[in-house]
Each structure stands twice: as structure tokens, then as C-alpha cells.
Amino acid sequence: MRILRKYTNRRLYDTSRSCYVTLEDVKELVLNSEAFQVLDSKTGNDLTRNILLQIISEQEGEGHGTLLTNQVLQQLIRFYGDSMQGMMSQYLEQSIASFLEHQDRIKEQMQTMMGVANPLTMMNSLADRNMAVWNMFKPPADGKAENDSEPAPSAPDPKKPAKAPENPTKAPEKPVK
């Protein structure tokens, strides 16, 4: 576990790397799931929660979208000192753990829902279906119908004289011997 010390000048010192770190560096530790603890340099008190709350406060203030709306924060404040405080803490922790376990499935469901509600997706789907129907009635590019073995007749050439049709009423001539 990495130990970070907070000094009176509000700077954080990473004892494992022997250098000062910023809140952004601490945020990266959280994102990388690295275990750490922040201790007060004089008293040795654990300040980890305070630092984490400070990171959340900065994230909420930077306009990245809020996870904690005013209403949620007000509800949380009301639970402090209430007999349900301990239960609420466990509930939140278990809810987030469950959410993380099912995160991939939730992402897929959200993308599916967003895809269905997206007008461009709906228009693309409709266009694809229309093209499929259109292609059912369109002759193949090689000029053959699907069940024909002979090529389709071509249009007559206007520069060539037309062949006279054979007379179907005339009997075929017999060969002379």
C-alpha cells in the first residue's frame, strides 16, 4: 500500500516514490485501483476520505456532469446523525458494488436503448429495409433473371434492318430428290 503524507502546506508527498503528488495523481491511483492511504504528517491521522471527497468536489465543479445532484447531497446530509446512517452507508456501498458487477450489461442495455431512440439510427434502419425490398425486385447486374439460363433479349438496333418474321401458316418445304 502506498503511503501519502499531507503536510501543513497542503502538499501531498508520496513516500514510495519520494516526490510530491497532486490531487490529479491521487485520482490516477484511484482509477488504476492502487491501494493508498493519506496520513497527516504531524498527527498520523488518516486523511484518505478527506482527499477523496476533495477529488469528488473538484470533479463535480469542473462540469464533467454531476453524479451527486443537489437533491442527492441534501438527502445524504439528512442521513448524518440519523439512526439509519449506518444502514445507508452499507446500502450505498453494496449498490455501487452491484452496479460495478453488472456494468457491462448495463452499458449494453443503455446503448441499445439509446440506439432505438436515436432518430438517425431509426432512419438508417428504415433505409436499409427499403433497400432490401427494392433489391428483391431489381434484376441482377449480369442481365439474367434468377431462374433464366438464357440472356435477356436486347433492344433491337435501329441501324440494322429487322428480320422478317417466318410465316407460321406456310408448310415447310420438302427436300427435292
Secondary structure, DSSP 8 states (H G I E B T S, - for coil): -EEEEE-TTS-EEETTTTEEE-HHHHHHHHHTT--EEEEETTT--B-HHHHHHHHHHHHHHTTS--SS-HHHHHHHHHHTTSTTHHHHHHHHHHHHHHHHHTHHHHHHHHHHHHHHH-HHHHHHHHHHHHHHHHHHHS--TTS--TT-SS-------TTS-------TTS-------
